[in-house]
Amino acid sequence: MVRIAVDLNRCQGYAQCAFLAPEIFAMHGQEALLYDPDADDAHREKLARAAAACPVQAVLVDAVEPGPVEPAGAGADGTRRAADAPGEAVSGVR
């Protein structure tokens, strides 16, 4: 999956993104941009071109790797480090 964000405060409606990736972007009227924030990987190349073509650099494209989400503070093996646990010192001594 590819995640897309458009800074709508920066977007000026030049529609280069809609021209280069019409499967993802569409203009609604003269100024309103509609887009799918979670695009399919098959559109990655078109999205990169659309982001690069934006004259005001309002389009941001980020690849998202599917997989399990680890809890906050968890290490690579899923365990918490002592310094991450509230009220514990790094050495484990209070």
DAFEN-V366434 format. One record per helix or strand. SS is the DSSP state (helix for helix, strand for strand). FROM is the first residue (numbers start at 1). LEN is the number of residues. If there is no record, write none. Layout:
BEGIN
ss=SS from=FROM len=LEN
ss=SS from=FROM len=LEN
END
This chain:
BEGIN
ss=strand from=2 len=5
ss=helix from=16 len=5
ss=strand from=25 len=4
ss=strand from=32 len=4
ss=strand from=38 len=2
ss=helix from=41 len=13
ss=strand from=59 len=5
ss=strand from=74 len=1
ss=strand from=80 len=1
ss=helix from=82 len=3
END
